[in-house]
């Protein structure tokens, strides 16, 4: 199985919202991403709707033909969206409302009861669950105890350290992924993955199922075009041997 590429279209909505109209059209861009080879579409609707809005999520849910992944903090607003849309995957992120971007994983031990309740809720709805975590092994162990289907490894620290020492940058992720696989967890990854660092990450993380990429890919599309950028990213992803 080749690692799947889910394109996060938040930045398309950011550009649209700057002018207050509907250019670029988020739904059309998502459809084009699929047509150009994306294996899924990711959104992260925030309470202030500074990029993806609630209506965007509803509109996308009606047309996305690949996997639809909705990220977010599990407040009532987010849970109502999951109830209404029933996406392929709900990715739980421990963001407070005012943060600029996701920058930490869950303390899964501290929040075990909450996460267990949520994963049970999603499973009853037929929605795959994923928890955003760092490489702390205890957090991965307690993620497994919650009954979640997958974890999403927060790759910001990997991206920050990659240029100076790729082997050191990847080491904790290899260990974390090995443990996750032993515990029966699927493995996703996301945040600051790029054309520069994606191939090395994917080649070294056994069992990696999906990467969610938005900011870097949309930025690259300014130079290379959206179709070319998606194909460039997909060419960096490997067939997995298991």
C-alpha positions in Angstrom: 0.0 0.0 0.0 1.3 3.4 -1.0 1.2 6.1 1.6 -1.8 8.3 0.9 -1.7 12.0 0.3 -4.5 14.1 1.9 -4.5 17.7 0.8 -5.4 20.3 3.4 -7.3 23.1 1.7 -7.4 25.6 4.6 -5.0 27.9 2.8 -7.3 28.1 -0.2 -10.0 29.4 2.1 -7.6 31.9 3.7 -7.0 33.4 0.3 -10.7 33.5 -0.5 -11.6 35.1 2.8 -9.1 37.9 2.2 -11.5 39.4 -0.4 -14.8 38.2 1.0 -16.1 36.7 -2.2 -15.8 33.1 -3.5 -12.5 33.3 -5.4 -10.7 30.9 -5.2 -13.6 28.5 -4.8 -12.8 26.0 -2.1 -15.1 23.3 -3.4 -13.8 23.5 -6.9 -10.2 23.4 -5.7 -10.9 20.3 -3.6 -12.5 18.6 -6.6 -9.5 19.6 -8.7 -7.1 18.2 -6.1 -8.9 14.9 -6.3 -8.8 15.0 -10.1 -5.1 15.7 -9.9 -4.4 12.6 -7.8 -5.1 13.6 -4.1 -6.2 10.6 -2.1 -8.1 12.7 0.4 -9.2 16.2 1.4 -8.5 17.6 4.9 -10.0 20.6 6.6 -9.6 22.2 10.0 -12.5 24.5 10.7 -11.7 26.8 13.6 -14.2 28.7 15.7 -13.3 32.1 14.2 -13.7 30.7 10.7 -10.6 32.5 9.6 -10.2 30.0 6.8 -12.5 27.0 6.5 -16.1 27.8 7.5 -18.9 25.6 8.7 -20.6 26.0 5.4 -17.4 24.9 3.6 -17.4 21.7 5.5 -21.1 21.0 4.6 -20.5 21.9 0.9 -17.3 19.7 0.7 -19.0 16.8 2.3 -21.5 16.7 -0.5 -18.9 16.4 -3.3 -15.7 14.9 -2.0 -15.3 11.4 -3.5 -12.0 10.4 -1.8 -11.5 10.4 2.0 -12.8 13.4 3.9 -10.8 14.2 7.1 -12.1 16.9 9.5 -9.5 18.0 12.1 -10.3 20.0 15.2 -10.7 20.5 18.9 -13.7 18.4 20.1 -15.9 21.3 21.3 -19.6 21.2 20.7 -19.3 23.0 17.4 -16.9 20.4 16.1 -18.9 17.5 17.3 -22.0 18.8 15.7 -20.2 19.0 12.4 -19.0 15.4 12.7 -22.6 14.3 13.5 -23.9 16.1 10.5 -21.2 15.3 8.0 -20.0 11.8 9.1 -16.6 12.2 7.4 -14.3 9.3 6.7 -12.0 10.4 9.5 -12.2 12.7 12.5 -8.8 13.9 13.7 -8.8 15.2 17.3 -6.3 18.1 17.8 -5.8 19.7 21.3 -5.9 23.3 20.0 -7.3 26.1 22.1 -9.4 28.5 20.0 -6.8 31.3 19.7 -3.8 29.4 18.4 -2.4 30.2 15.0 -1.7 26.6 14.0 -1.5 23.2 15.6 1.7 23.0 17.6 1.4 20.1 20.1 -0.1 16.7 20.6 -2.5 15.4 23.2 -1.6 14.4 26.7 -3.4 11.2 26.2 -3.0 10.0 29.7 -4.5 13.1 31.2 -7.4 13.1 28.7 -7.9 9.4 28.4 -11.5 9.4 29.5 -12.4 12.2 27.0 -10.6 10.5 24.2 -12.1 7.1 24.9 -15.6 8.6 24.9 -15.0 10.3 21.6 -13.5 7.4 19.8 -16.4 5.2 21.0 -18.8 7.9 19.7 -17.1 8.1 16.3 -17.0 4.3 15.9 -20.7 4.1 16.6 -21.2 6.6 13.7 -18.9 4.7 11.3 -16.3 7.5 11.4 -12.6 6.5 11.7 -10.9 8.3 14.6 -7.4 9.7 14.8 -5.6 11.5 17.7 -2.8 14.1 17.1 0.2 13.1 19.2 3.9 13.8 19.6 6.5 11.0 19.8 6.3 10.6 23.5 5.8 6.9 23.9 3.5 7.1 26.9 1.2 9.3 24.9 1.1 6.6 22.2 0.4 3.9 24.8 -2.5 5.8 26.2 -3.8 6.6 22.7 -4.1 2.9 22.1 -5.9 2.5 25.4 -8.5 5.0 24.2 -9.5 2.6 21.4 -8.6 5.1 18.7 -8.1 3.8 15.1 -5.1 5.9 14.2 -2.6 8.4 15.5 -1.3 11.4 13.6 2.3 12.1 14.4 3.0 15.8 14.8 5.9 16.4 12.4 6.7 20.0 13.2 9.8 19.1 15.3 11.0 16.7 12.6 10.7 19.5 10.0 12.6 21.9 12.2 15.5 19.5 12.8 15.6 17.9 9.3 18.1 20.2 7.6 20.7 20.1 10.3 20.6 16.3 11.0 18.0 14.2 9.3 18.9 11.0 11.2 18.5 12.6 14.5 15.3 14.3 13.4 13.7 11.0 12.4 14.9 8.9 15.3 12.1 9.5 17.7 9.5 9.1 15.0 10.8 5.7 14.0 10.6 4.5 17.6 7.1 6.0 18.0 5.8 4.4 14.8 7.2 1.0 15.8 5.4 1.1 19.1 2.2 2.3 17.4 2.3 -0.6 15.0 2.8 -3.1 17.8 -0.2 -1.6 19.6 -2.3 -2.0 16.5 -2.6 1.7 15.7 -2.7 3.1 12.2 -0.2 5.8 11.6 -0.8 9.2 9.9 1.5 12.2 9.9 1.2 15.9 9.3 2.5 19.5 9.9 5.4 21.1 8.0 6.0 18.2 5.7 7.3 19.4 2.4 9.0 18.5 -0.9 12.2 18.9 1.0 11.6 16.5 3.9 8.7 14.2 2.9 10.6 11.5 1.1 13.0 10.8 3.9 10.2 10.7 6.4 8.1 8.3 4.5 11.0 6.1 3.6 11.9 5.7 7.3 8.5 5.3 8.9 7.2 1.8 8.5 3.4 1.5 8.5 2.8 5.2 7.6 -0.7 5.2 6.0 -1.4 8.9 5.3 0.2 12.3 5.3 -1.9 15.4 5.5 -0.2 18.4 3.8 -1.6 21.9 3.2 0.6 24.9 3.8 3.7 23.7 1.9 1.8 22.1 -0.9 -0.4 25.2 -1.6 2.7 27.4 -1.4 4.5 25.2 -3.9 1.5 25.4 -6.2 2.2 29.1 -6.5 5.3 28.2 -8.4 4.6 24.8 -9.9 0.8 24.8 -10.3 -1.6 22.7 -8.3 -1.6 19.6 -10.5 2.2 19.5 -10.7 2.6 20.0 -7.0 0.3 17.2 -6.1 2.1 14.9 -8.5 5.5 16.0 -7.1 4.4 15.1 -3.6 2.9 11.8 -4.6 6.1 10.7 -6.3 7.9 11.1 -3.0 5.6 8.5 -1.3 6.6 4.9 -1.1 4.9 1.6 -1.5 4.8 -0.1 1.9 5.8 -3.7 2.2 3.1 -4.7 4.7 
